[in-house]
């Protein structure tokens, strides 16, 4: 059971009309949602990740999780400076 105040992630579907195109563009985003007394009180202004459909969004999240676990297992965790230095070496 969740406490009175908590947060989780929810997929929110969007439909946008694009100028010059008859069909509206649909996409989904994963948002952090906040609750108080088991009711939604807010969600983040920007999604954590977006994709064109739910299946692709879930696939991407699974791919990200797999990579994160691999980085941890192989000790491939860098500082921003280390990554910047790698880019400069090229």
Backbone bond lengths (Angstrom), bond angles and torsions (degrees), N, CA, C in turn:
res aa  C-N    CA-C-N  psi(-1)  N-CA   C-N-CA  omega(-1)  CA-C   N-CA-C  phi
1 X - - - 1.456 - - 1.530 109.39 -
2 X 1.307 116.33 135.79 1.460 121.60 178.66 1.531 110.92 -74.55
3 X 1.333 117.08 150.68 1.467 119.33 172.25 1.535 109.80 -70.48
4 X 1.320 116.68 174.09 1.473 120.06 -178.23 1.518 112.67 -57.98
5 X 1.327 117.27 -40.49 1.466 121.58 177.76 1.524 108.28 -114.75
6 X 1.309 116.70 128.80 1.456 120.65 -179.98 1.527 109.10 -159.71
7 X 1.324 115.52 179.40 1.463 121.62 177.96 1.517 108.61 -141.85
8 X 1.315 115.23 156.78 1.453 121.44 171.35 1.519 107.66 -155.84
9 X 1.307 116.71 -172.70 1.465 121.22 -179.56 1.512 109.69 -112.27
10 X 1.316 115.28 140.07 1.462 121.99 178.33 1.523 109.21 -134.25
11 X 1.325 115.30 147.15 1.465 121.08 174.73 1.521 108.08 -88.77
12 X 1.324 115.35 127.94 1.463 120.96 177.60 1.525 107.88 -115.90
13 X 1.342 115.74 129.39 1.467 122.14 -178.55 1.531 109.02 -91.73
14 X 1.332 115.39 138.72 1.464 121.57 179.79 1.527 109.66 -123.38
15 X 1.294 115.37 150.40 1.461 121.81 174.56 1.524 106.13 -135.58
16 X 1.344 116.02 120.51 1.462 120.65 -177.01 1.515 110.47 -123.43
17 X 1.285 115.72 137.51 1.468 121.55 174.13 1.523 107.68 -86.18
18 X 1.310 115.96 125.91 1.467 121.42 178.78 1.512 108.37 -105.22
19 X 1.312 115.83 128.44 1.461 121.73 -177.28 1.533 110.77 -55.15
20 X 1.313 116.25 129.53 1.454 121.78 177.92 1.524 114.25 88.07
21 X 1.321 117.99 -2.86 1.467 121.47 179.33 1.518 107.79 -120.06
22 X 1.343 115.86 130.67 1.457 120.17 -177.18 1.528 113.22 -67.21
23 X 1.326 116.22 -43.40 1.471 119.40 -177.26 1.519 110.77 -84.86
24 X 1.321 116.26 143.08 1.461 120.75 175.61 1.526 109.09 -75.83
25 X 1.313 115.80 143.27 1.465 121.67 177.26 1.527 108.45 -83.99
26 X 1.325 116.64 128.18 1.458 121.26 177.99 1.521 109.12 -107.14
27 X 1.319 115.99 140.94 1.455 121.97 175.77 1.520 109.06 -152.60
28 X 1.335 115.56 164.83 1.454 120.78 -179.99 1.517 109.48 -125.90
29 X 1.333 115.48 152.42 1.448 121.10 177.55 1.519 109.92 -136.57
30 X 1.308 115.78 149.96 1.453 121.48 176.50 1.527 107.92 -98.82
31 X 1.314 116.44 119.58 1.459 122.79 -175.30 1.522 110.82 -118.38
32 X 1.327 115.44 148.53 1.456 121.20 171.60 1.531 106.52 -83.48
33 X 1.328 116.65 126.31 1.470 122.15 -176.32 1.528 108.48 -116.79
34 X 1.331 115.29 136.94 1.469 121.97 -177.03 1.526 110.21 -110.82
35 X 1.324 114.95 141.77 1.460 121.92 -177.14 1.524 110.04 -126.53
36 X 1.302 115.28 148.91 1.467 122.65 170.95 1.519 105.84 -139.70
37 X 1.318 115.89 130.95 1.464 121.39 -175.94 1.536 110.83 51.28
38 X 1.323 115.17 40.40 1.471 123.83 175.94 1.525 114.29 65.44
39 X 1.335 117.32 19.62 1.467 121.24 176.67 1.517 109.17 -122.23
40 X 1.326 116.16 143.93 1.459 121.13 177.64 1.527 108.70 -64.52
41 X 1.348 115.46 128.22 1.461 119.51 177.85 1.527 111.70 -117.45
42 X 1.337 117.53 -19.21 1.472 119.78 -179.80 1.518 109.79 -170.70
43 X 1.330 114.84 164.61 1.461 121.01 170.54 1.516 107.28 -148.59
44 X 1.312 116.42 160.09 1.454 120.92 -176.44 1.520 110.54 -63.12
45 X 1.333 115.75 147.19 1.456 121.03 -178.66 1.528 111.49 -68.11
46 X 1.311 116.04 -35.40 1.467 121.20 -179.32 1.523 109.39 -115.88
47 X 1.316 117.45 141.93 1.463 119.82 177.90 1.523 111.52 -70.72
48 X 1.316 116.48 153.76 1.458 122.17 174.74 1.521 109.98 -68.16
49 X 1.314 116.15 -38.55 1.468 122.65 179.54 1.527 107.46 -153.69
50 X 1.328 116.06 149.83 1.471 120.70 176.77 1.523 109.13 -128.22
51 X 1.326 114.26 158.85 1.460 120.63 175.52 1.526 107.50 -159.29
52 X 1.321 116.21 170.46 1.464 119.84 -177.82 1.523 113.40 -75.68
53 X 1.336 117.11 -28.96 1.465 118.62 177.62 1.523 110.11 -147.72
54 X 1.306 116.04 165.34 1.462 121.99 -173.59 1.525 111.98 -63.79
55 X 1.327 117.92 -42.34 1.467 119.80 -178.59 1.519 111.57 -61.59
56 X 1.335 117.43 -42.70 1.463 120.52 178.80 1.527 111.07 -68.32
57 X 1.320 117.65 -36.18 1.458 121.31 177.36 1.527 110.12 -62.46
58 X 1.318 117.35 -45.70 1.464 121.31 178.98 1.521 110.83 -64.57
59 X 1.341 117.18 -41.60 1.463 120.39 177.52 1.517 110.15 -59.37
60 X 1.319 117.73 -44.26 1.466 121.58 -179.29 1.533 111.04 -64.07
61 X 1.332 117.69 -41.46 1.459 120.97 177.87 1.528 111.38 -63.06
62 X 1.324 117.17 -40.82 1.470 120.77 177.65 1.524 110.74 -64.09
63 X 1.341 116.68 -39.94 1.457 122.86 178.04 1.530 110.04 -63.71
64 X 1.335 116.45 -43.28 1.463 121.43 178.81 1.529 110.78 -63.16
65 X 1.332 116.95 -42.99 1.457 121.09 179.72 1.529 110.70 -64.01
66 X 1.313 116.57 -42.10 1.466 121.06 178.08 1.531 110.42 -60.40
67 X 1.330 117.08 -44.97 1.467 120.85 178.55 1.525 111.73 -64.62
68 X 1.340 116.93 -40.91 1.462 120.18 179.79 1.528 110.49 -62.69
69 X 1.323 116.83 -42.69 1.464 120.44 178.65 1.529 110.78 -64.05
70 X 1.331 116.50 -40.47 1.461 121.00 179.09 1.532 110.50 -64.14
71 X 1.324 117.03 -40.70 1.468 120.57 177.75 1.527 110.62 -60.88
72 X 1.316 116.41 -42.42 1.466 120.66 179.52 1.523 110.67 -65.32
73 X 1.329 117.08 -48.02 1.466 122.00 -178.52 1.527 111.92 -62.28
74 X 1.329 117.07 -39.62 1.466 121.62 -176.51 1.526 112.70 -94.40
75 X 1.331 117.00 8.25 1.476 122.49 -178.10 1.532 111.57 53.14
76 X 1.311 115.93 45.78 1.465 121.48 179.40 1.532 110.35 -103.09
77 X 1.305 115.97 52.96 1.453 120.74 -179.86 1.524 107.07 -111.56
78 X 1.324 116.11 121.60 1.455 122.14 -173.64 1.518 111.52 -117.63
79 X 1.326 114.90 159.25 1.461 119.95 169.22 1.529 107.49 -84.67
80 X 1.325 116.00 165.14 1.470 118.90 176.51 1.520 110.49 -60.09
81 X 1.331 117.20 -39.10 1.471 121.32 -179.31 1.518 110.51 -61.45
82 X 1.333 116.96 -43.08 1.462 119.74 178.86 1.525 111.38 -61.86
83 X 1.317 117.34 -40.52 1.478 119.98 177.84 1.518 110.79 -67.14
84 X 1.332 117.23 -42.82 1.465 120.47 177.35 1.534 111.18 -58.66
85 X 1.337 116.63 -41.33 1.458 120.43 178.08 1.526 111.51 -64.17
86 X 1.337 117.19 -37.10 1.469 120.63 177.36 1.516 110.74 -62.61
87 X 1.326 116.66 -40.64 1.465 121.49 -179.43 1.538 109.55 -66.52
88 X 1.316 117.06 -41.69 1.469 121.67 -178.70 1.526 111.76 -65.22
89 X 1.338 116.99 -29.32 1.462 121.15 -178.66 1.519 112.97 -65.38
90 X 1.311 117.63 -22.08 1.472 120.88 -175.27 1.476 112.64 -76.90
